[in-house]
Amino acid sequence: MIHIGQPQIVEKPHNSRLQAKVKIGNNETELWFEVSKEYGEYLVDDRADAFVVALVNYAMIHGFDIRSEAPLSQKLLYQLKDHYIPTLSLADTGFRRIELDCTATNRSLKNAGAVGCGMSCGVDALTTLYLHSEGRCTPGYEITHLTFFNVGAAMSANRPRHSMEEIYAYENKAIRERTEYVNRERFKKVEQFARSLGFPIVRVESNIMEVARIDFSLVHPQRNCAAVLALQKLFKAYYISSGVKPNDLRITAGLDAAYYDVFAVPMFSTDAIQFYSSGGSYSRVEKTKMLCKYAPSYTALDVCWRDLANCGECGKCVRTLVTLDLLGRLDRYASVFDLKEYEKNRERNIAQILVNARTDPLAREVADLFRKSRPNLRWHRFAVYYALLSLFMLAKRAIPRKTRSRLRIFGTRMYRALRRIDMS
């Protein structure tokens, strides 16, 4: 059982905190969402919406019913009990069909009419901003505020230095310090970007990942929506930038929650605020092509999950670099990527996409673009070589050591021969 106490607002010298006592099993602690004084007046303490949404996936995965002393917004309670929880539990037994023990309130909340979206400066977030800027969307739905939430994303920057078990245990001092550092530095970059475009930036800090420790990829839409629900007096609409197309929708407890955010995100709406899953009607390649026409992205694009600057080596960096290369727009992003390093490893990067396309829908999009846009490109042959080599590496445990060595020698000779042919 998860027991949520009555929320309350606590004023601090520079910040305002919305908090509630939370008991999970036998462990009792305080769960909080904190904003600057400027936004303290928009916190909501007469209902437990933010706390329940923050914990609902965690509760379903671990089989905890939720009891709340404070009511939930009537619309939210209905959607969770009659749609969200039954649908997830039916789709995958990894989600338990839990009970929500709380009352409903239909007392209206007035808000300031702001329209927000989270800003990480990644492809999805920048596309949402581009699509909802003045002149590109229905009047009244243009973005007015950008947000930055500390609800777990910064923890992933500890990979691959530490195992997932170590990261989510969050006990290692090095992990804590790096997480705090990455969160702080990422905010500085986002704040600078927001100011350059004239947007106010709303920062929400929370200890949710310490209270309910879980792989962030399994809960990120829910926890981002929870931070917004803490500020229902501010926002009338909020866009969660989708990273997955609707035709790739899958509801699985052990899979990235982005795969079903087109269903999940609207379920967290209340009478005061409407959530939208934004950008799902475009492929990642289409979004990247769109951004190539959006000048602010040239110096702001930041897709890396493991470093403060684009490392050029992780899966997200490689996928973005190859896409920009195939679109012929790589030069526009020279200030955010090391293009010389990319050129050195171009064949390997293409190969990585071809190999990953077997299991990753986003890599599959780039592989399709590669085949359509550059069918006669000479370094295609090198990419095939590296792809085969990568497949051999994946299967190396099943290949005898002597055979493995011969294959490596054969592959190297083939590569050198192809380069000689190409240069002649």
Secondary structure, DSSP 8 states (H G I E B T S, - for coil): -EEE---EEEE-SSEEEEEEEEEETTEEEEEEEEEEGGGGGG---SS-HHHHHHHHHHHHHHT--EEESS-EEHHHHHHIIIIIHHHHHHH-TTS----EE--EE--------EEEEE---SHHHHHHHHHTSTTSS-TT-S--EEEEEESSGGGGGGTTTS-HHHHHHT--HHHHHHHHHHHHHHHHHHHHHHHHHT--EEEEEE-HHHHS---GGGTHHHHHHHHHHTTTTTEEEEEEE--S-GGG----TTS-GGGGHHHHGGGG--SS-EEEEESTTS-HHHHHHHHTT-TTHHHH----SSSSS--S-SHHHHHHHHHHHHHT-GGGGTTTS-HHHHHHTHHHHHHHHHHHTTT-HHHHHHHHHHHHH-TT-TTHHHHHHHHHHHHHHHTGGGS-HHHHHHHHHHHHHHHHHHHHHHH-
